[in-house]
Amino acid sequence: MPNHFVIFLIVMSALAVIVFVALYFVEAGYGMLLDKKWGIAINNKAAWFCMESPVVIAMTVLWILSDRTFSLVPLIFFLFFQTHYIRRALIFPFMMRGANKMPLSIMFLGIIFNVCNALMQGGWIFFYAPADMYTPAWLLKPCFIIGTIIYFGGMIINIQSDKIIQDLRKPGDTKHYLPTRGLFKYITSAHYFGEIIEWVGFAILTWSWSGAVFALWTFANLVPRANAVYHKYQTLFAKDTIKDKKLKRVFPFIY
């Protein structure tokens, strides 16, 4: 692994720790936590599309430019990664209901991170991983098998939880509701739990530092966000309601 890529991963890891701490003091003001102090906000659907599509494009460009374009294992990693982000960019935004908005500042921060993440994952998988590492024999390794199960298990939780949230509203409805189905019986941010599990699985199935840094970033971004959502629900639905249900934030029975 070249020195510049190692430095890149170290810097991204350090930034993840900083972001984790900062988000406990400054809420990311989008969606149900929209805050005007973040500046001009645009339609949520357009913002999500603009924020998530660059990673699909960047990862595709890296894949095409690589000499591993049609190598079996890197291709499988590519398809796994793109499955999540194509859904996030092209399907998820158009399933949203309500009139939530996202500040342009947060959208652009998301774009920057997503491009950096494509450079991390694509850089490792298509350029810097040892040439003899991801051979077809990798598909029989325990890390790939276990990681794949965890990855798609997390994806299923994420998709199911998103659908539960979306079904709370009828078209045109802008109210907020407390989800109670699925893993929402135990945590207030089941969709975030699913996404954390998903990228932990990706880190395991690729058995890479780049995958681990992305899992760290997912944790650093979504755990404080889940905490903010938890307290928002306490405000909207009364603290006793949350406490009576013994709901946790993002990890069932733990936090």
Secondary structure, DSSP 8 states (H G I E B T S, - for coil): --HHHHHHHHHHHHHHHHHHHHTTTS----GGG--GGG--EEEHHHHHHHHHHHHHHHHHHHHHHSTTTT-HHHHHHHHHHHHHHHIIIIIGGGG--S--EEEHHHHHHHHHHHHHHHHHHHHIIIIIS-TTTS-GGGGGSHHHHHHHHHHHHHHHHHHHHHHHHHHTS-TT--------SGGGGTBS-HHHHHHHHHHHHHHHHHT-HHHHHHHHHHHHHHHHHHHHHHHHHHHHH-HHHHHHTT-BSSSTTT-
